[in-house]
Amino acid sequence: MVPSNILQRTHRILFGNSTGTAFTIDIDSRQYLITAKHVVEGINQSDVIFIQHENQWKESPCQVVGLGESDFDVAVLSLPLQISPNHPLSFSNTDFFLGQDIYFLGYPYGLYGEIEPDLNSNFPLPLVKKGIISSFIHGKNNRLDNLLLDGHNNPGFSGGPVFYKVVGKQDVFGVAGIISSYKYEWYPVFQNGKQTDLVYQYNTGIIHSVGIQVALDLIRANPVGFLL
């Protein structure tokens, strides 16, 4: 079910002490790398990121195309080279619907898969998880700013793509958003039926993701991606 359009665009990245997921998109024959802003917190134009390749972290300079304002947890970067095949993808916000199945990719807890090197150019395979679209949150000019998903997110998926199969179109896949976080609640711990002073963090299964249109607006404002 997971097409090469998405699989070969998804990468594991490192910035400072933070690891997460990123993915590429191609706009107007230029390639961009998208991730969650908190994965690259504090990044500036003189920084480098590391991309896992051939079982090691490889350094790459990057240019900051744009960072999401306020609570928009998205960062768009430009690398000095092409790191993914330019497979076709849809970025429409009108060809998916409430309750539709979605999938998201990433590297939770540093986990990843491995296959024959030539099948993914020596990049690690991301894990795949499934959910549904629970709610839409629109902003100014009716832009789809955020999506709430029903699924089980884990640390390490941040920055990964939320993708879907376009209904009624054979072999057409689209990206709806970028994984940001999950909603959690603190619950008390009981021992022998009595509440203690201890609490634990409960994953509610509600996933926050940023709409892909937020990233596209950053790209349109500063179209400096790697020229394919």
Buried (B, 14 or more C-beta within 10 A) or exposed (E): EBBEBBBBBBBBBBBEEBBBBBBBBBBEEBBBBBBBBBBBEEBEEEBEBBBBBEEEBEEBEBBBBBBBEEEBBBBBBBBEEBBBEBBEBBBEBEBBEEEBEBBBBBBBEEEBEEEEEEEBEBBBBBBBBEBEBBEBEEEEEEBBBBBBBBBBBBBBBBBBBBBBBBEEEEEBBBBBBBBBBBEBEEEEEEEEEEEEEEEEEEEEBBBBBBBBBBBBBBBEEBEBBBEE
